[in-house]
Amino acid sequence: MVKFDKFILKNGLTVLVHHDSNTPMTAMNLIYKVGSRDEHPNKTGFAHLFEHLMFGGSINIPKYDEPLQKAGGENNAFTNSDFTDYYLTIPTSNLETAFWLESDRMLSLAFTPKSLEVQRQVVIEEFKQNYLNQPYGDVYLLLKPLTYKKHPYRWNTIGKDVNHIQKATMEDVKTFYEKYYRPDNAILSIAGNVETEYIKTLAEKWFEPIPAGNMPKNIYPVEPEQISSRTLTVERPVPQNAIYMAWPMSARTDERFYCQDLISDILSNGNSSRLFQNLVKKDQLFSDINAFVTGDIDKGLFIVSGKLINGTSGKKAESAIQAQLNILSSKLVREEELQKVKNKIESNLIFSKLSVLNKAMNLAYFEMLGEAERLNLEIGKYRKVNRNQIREEASLLFAENKRNILFYEVEKNEQMQE
């Protein structure tokens, strides 16, 4: 049980506080409810660009990292489809430094042509290095638009096209910042040896003067129900063939999510899992294979991906995977097998509550999902799933007309050279 207090500032900033007397460090997590799904289809990659720009200096602090490091702090950030997360740890005695730093860049970034150009080039290089020039790097640039036709999940967090960042103007980035980087679109969580009244004093001092954005809630296009399977085959200069299969799944807040998450673990969590035992070890069709859920706020994807042993055709790989899914859809999972994956998830959830940083991050995340108290209900939701639900959910989830397959093959000229 993670206990916490919650209050909301006059400008709409939600603040969560967890007291932990066992550490000299305090963690701060700041979520901005903006991800790649909030971007215009012709101006993608902006949420991720902003993750970089937020470290480029604010109106009163030219270099964010310098004062934080002097105060003994560390920080990082990440962006995904749904939100952008900034987090740090700092000695509790220097906590006010963190409030000063984060409030200043929420108040006003130092938008300079130099900062924009530097971060633009960093992001463009990341796009090229990790997505265009890396083996299998463009998989999700291909798989997402195959599976999504309307919803903005159809492009990756890095963006649809590197030219969208190349052409981003100062006006573009300022408009994006002013719309989304506002206190009423953010959640601040603090975990450490701190009292709520002290945090309230700091929050009111540093954050409350920042004006609210009064941002209208984004309405995202509803993805139409998929009625027929889709297939895409590409050739790339890679060492071995691969297959990626994806099915639409429920939203993160849907009760069905817990059953679907357990199914992914039954299939591929560890060397005793079904896909590893049957398709890697026994049949030797794959060198590695994984099943996982994206866990998006809106309806996400259940993905099975695998690298094929040379000599295994894409069609044979597809059939072998489908056979395992059919078994899960038609036969009850053994009680011991289900309990084993539940135990793993439960231990991971308990372990995540030991670190102050994890607690701060989780509180902010679940508050964004609707209510921070959900963090304390997660274990119970997994425990409730039974064998019949697993079978029923598998038969619904893996319907043939909802399947999307990306065959990722070695270029023919590469094979000839071998």
N, C-alpha and C positions, 0 to 999 in steps of 0.2 A: 504494500500500500504506500503510494507516494502522496503525502499530505501537502496541501498547498493553499495559499490565499490568493484571491483574485480581486483586482479593482480596475476600474476604467477611468482614465483621465478625461478632463473636460473636452479635449480635442479628439476623443475616440480611441486613443491608444489603450489596448488591453494589456494589463501587466499581471504576471503570475509569479508568485514567490514560494520557493520551497526551502525550508530550514534544514540544514544538515551540519551538525556541530562536529563532524568527524574529519573535517578537512580544513586546511588553511587557505585553500583556493576557492574562489567563487566563479561560477560559470554564468555567462550571459548569452542568451540566444535571441536573435531578432529575426523574425520571419516577416517578409513582405509578401502579401498575397498576390504575387504576379509571377507567372511563368510563361513558357513559350505559347501556351494556349491563349494568352491575352494579346498576342501580336496580330498585326494585320498580315494577311497572306502574302502581300507584296513587300512587307518589311519585317522579315523574320530574323531571329537571332538577337533581337534587342535585349531581351531579359538576360541572356548570357553576357552580352556586351556590358550591360550595367553592372553585373557582378564584378567585372574588371574595373569599370570606371569608378566604382565606389571606393577603390583603393588609390585613386589618382589624386587625392587631396580635396579638402573642403575649404570653405571660406576662411576659417580661422586656423586650419591645421594643414599646412602644405604636404606633409608626409604622414599618413595615418600610422604606419608601422613603427616609426621612430619613437614617439612618446609611449606607445604600448609596450614596446620591448624594454624601454628604460624603466617602466613600472613593473617589469617581470611577467608581462603577459604574452600569450600566443593567440593567434586567430586564424580563421580560414572561412571559406564560404563555398556554397554550391548552388546551382540552378537546376531545376527540372521543369517538367511540363506545367506544373501547378503552382510552384512558389519558389522564392529565392531565400536562402537561409544564410545568415551571417552569425558566426559564433566565436566566442573567445573564452579563455580562462585567464584569471589574474589573481594575485594575492589579495585576500579580502581587504587588507589594509589599504590597498590602492584602488578599490572598486570605483571610486568616483571618477578616476581617469577614464574608465570604460564608458561611463555615462556621458562624459564630456565628448569623447571621440564619436560615439554612435549618434548622439543628438546633433552634433555639428554637421555630419554628412547627411542626416535626414533633413536638417534645416536648409542647407545649401551646399551643393557640390561646387567645386571650383571648375566650372566648364571653360577650359581653355582649348584653343585649337591644337596645342601641343599634346595635351592629355588625351584628347579624342583620337588624334592620329597615332599616338603610341599604342593605346589600347586596341584601336582598330587593327593595327598591324599584328599585335599579339594574337587576337582572335582569328584573323585571317590565316596566320601561320598555324594555329591550332587546328583550324578547319582542314587545311591542306595536309598537315602532318598526321593527324589522328583519323581523318575520315576519307580523304581522297588518296593518300599515298601509303596507307597502312594496309597490309593484307586483311581482308574482310572488314575494313574500316567503314565501307559504305553500306553495310548490311541494313542498318535501320533507316538510312536514307531511302532505301528501296522497299523495305518491309512495311514501314508505317503508311506510306501512300497506297500500298497494295491493300491494307486492311481498313484504313479510314478513307472515306470519300467526302465527308462533309465537316466532321469535327476537326478543330485545329490540332489535335494530336497527330494529324497526318504529316506534320513536319517534326524534325528532331529539334532538341534544345539548341544545338549549334546553329540551326537555321536550315532553310530549304536550299539556299543558293549563296555561295560566298559573296556574290555581287550585292546582296542585300546589305551586308555590312560595309562593303567597299563604297557603296553609294550613300550611306547614312550621313545626313547633314547635321550641323549643330542644332538646327531647329527641331529636327526629328528627335534627337536624344533629349533635348530639354523638354519637349512635349511629353515624352514617355516618362521622364522623371517626375514632372509636375503632376502627372495623372496618378501614378502608382506609388511613388515613394513618399507617402503621407502617413501621419500617425494613425488615422482612422482606417488605414489599409495594412496595419502592422500589428504584430503580437510580440511583446517583450517578455521573456521569462528569465528569472534569476534563481540559481540554486547554489547554496553555500551556507556558511555560518553567519547568517544575516537575519535581522528581524524585519518583519513586514513594514513597520512604521518607518524604519530607516530607509528602506527601499522606496516607500511612498514619498518621503521627503526628497530623495534624489530624483525620482521620476518627475515630481512636480517642478523641481528646480530646473532640470535640464530638458525635459521633453514637453511639458505642458505649454510653454510659450510658443511651440511650433504650431502654426495654423493647420486646421483640418483641411482635407481636400474635398470633402463632400462628394466623393466619387460615386457615380451611379454603378450599381452592381452589373457586372458583365453577364450577358446572356449568350451562352455558347450554342452553336448549331447542334441539333440532335442528330447523332449518326443514325441513318436509316438501318433497319434490320437487314442483315445480310441474308440473301435468299439463295445464293449459289456460290459454289467454291471458286476460288481464284488461284491462278498459278502464274509465276514469273520465273523465267530461266535466264541467268546471266553468265557470262564467261569473264574471268578475271585472272591475272597472273598470280595465282595463289598455289601453295604446295599441295593441297588436297581438296577434293570436293566437299561441300557442306550442304546441309539442308536446314531450313528454318520453317517451322510450321506454327501458325498463330491462329487463335480462336478468340472472338470477342468474349469478354467476361464482365462480371459485375463491377460496379463502382466500389471504392474502398470502404464506404460507409454502409454498404449493403450487407445484410446478415449472411448472404450467400458467399461473401468473400472468404470467410473463415473455412468453409468447406473446400472451396477452390484452392486456397493456400495449402491446406492439408493434402489435397490431391497432388499438388506439385511436389511436395516432400515425399509422399509415397512413391512417386515415380523416380525422383532423382536426388534425394538428400543422402549423400554418402555412398560408400561402396556396397552396402547391403540393399540399396534401393533397386526397384524393379528394372529400370532401364539399364543400369550399369550391369547388374547380374545377368540379364538376358541378352542384351544387345552388344555389350562391350566384352564381358567375360565369356559367356557361353557361345553365342553365335559369331562373335568377333566381326561384326559389321561396322562398328564405330571405334574410333580411337578415344573419343570422349563424347558425352551426351548429357544434356541438362534440360530440366523443365523448371519454369519459374513464372511468377505472376508479376505484372508491372506495378500493381497496387496504386493505380492513378485515382485521383479524386472522382473524375467522371469514369464512365465505363472503360476499362482497360483491356489488356491482352494477356492471354495464357499462351506462353511460348515454349516450344520444344525445339532445341537446336543441337546439332551434332556434326562432328567432323567424321567423314567416311574413311574407312580403311580402303586403300587402293584396290580396285577391283569390284567394290560395291557400287552398284548403280544407284542413281537417285530414286528410281522407282522402287527398287528393292528396299532401300532405306525407309522410304515413305510407308510401304506395306508393313514393314517390321514394327515401326512406331505405332501405326494404326492398330495392329494386332494387339499390342500391349494396352492401348486405350480401350479397345473393345472388351478385353478381359475385365478391366476396371469398371466398365459400363454394364457388364452382365453378371459378374460374380461378386459376392460380398467379400470385402477385404477382411483378412483375419483380424480378430480383436487385438491380438498381440502386436501386429504390424501397425495398426492404427494408433495403439497406445504408445508405441515406440516413437512415432513422429510427433505425437502430442507432447511427449516428455521432452523431446529436443526443443520444440518451440517454447515450452514453458520454462525450461532452463535458460534459454536465450533471453526471454523476457525478464526473468528474475535477474540475470547477470547484467542486463542493460540498466537496471535500477541501482546498481552499485556506484557508478560513476556520476559525479555531479554534472558533468557536461551532458551525458546521456539523458539525465533526468530533466535538465533545462531544455534540451532539444525535443524530448518526447512530450513534455508538457505543452510547449508551443505548438507542436505538430498536431496533437489531439485537440487542442483548443481551436486550431484552424479547421479541423474536421467537424467541429460542432460544439465540443465540450471537453475540457482537459480531463475531467473525471473518467472519460472513456479509457484512459491509460490504465486505470485500476480495474477495468472490466474485461480487458483483452483475454486474460488467461481463462476466465469463465466462459467466454464465447467459443474458444477452441475446445474446451472440455465438453461442451454440450453436443458437439457434432458426433453423430453415430454412424454405424456401418451402412445402414440403409440410405442415409443422406449422401454418403460418399458415392454409392452406386447410382442413385438417382441424379445427382449433380453431374457425374461423369457422363451419363447418357445425354443429358441436356447440353452440356458444355461442348462435347466433341462431336456434335452433329455434323454430318458430312457437308451439308450445304453452308456451314459456317466456317469452313476450313480455308486457310490461306497458306500457300506454300511458295517459298522462295528456294529454287534449286540454284546453288552457287557453285559453278563448275570451273575447273581448271581450263584455261584457254587452250584451244586445240593446238596451236603452235608450240605452247609450253610442253604439252604431252609428246609432241613429235620430237622436240629437242632431247627429251629424256631418252 
